[in-house]
Amino acid sequence: MSEPTFDISLTVAQVSALLIDGHREKFPTLDSSDFTVKLFQDARSWYLDNVPSTAPVHWAQIKDRHEGAGWRTVGTSEKSGHDAAWGALTDEMQRRDFRYGELSAHIADMENGEELVAEDGTQFRILKPGQEITR
């Protein structure tokens, strides 16, 4: 089975914004070269063509602070929002100055439909199965 190919336009600023919010640590060899731009174009196009309308399981999501950012899922669980959130989401929350001792209460708030916003503008949420996904 061959890999699908996509064609979409991204500006250098959009690629830079994607790289700035933590992706550099995960992919240290990425830069704004044509290959990187094509990589992100393909990924973005696939995502836009395959976005579900409702959450199939509990999703822990982050919306980065830069302009034009979309929600990205950092954890999932079939059991609970707490299980989905604990790990990558709580790590991101601590990086943005949420206190460890308050994380359980914040997760409970997000399980009840609240979105949290860090001082730097980063947003956090948990979606329940069947909950409509907004952008």
Secondary structure, DSSP 8 states (H G I E B T S, - for coil): -----------HHHHHHHHHTTHHHH-TT--SSHHHHHHHHHHHHHHHHS--SB-SSEEEEEE-SSTT--EEEEEEESS-HHHHHTTHHHHHHHHTT--GGGHHHHHHHHHTT--EE-TTS-EEEEE-TT-B---
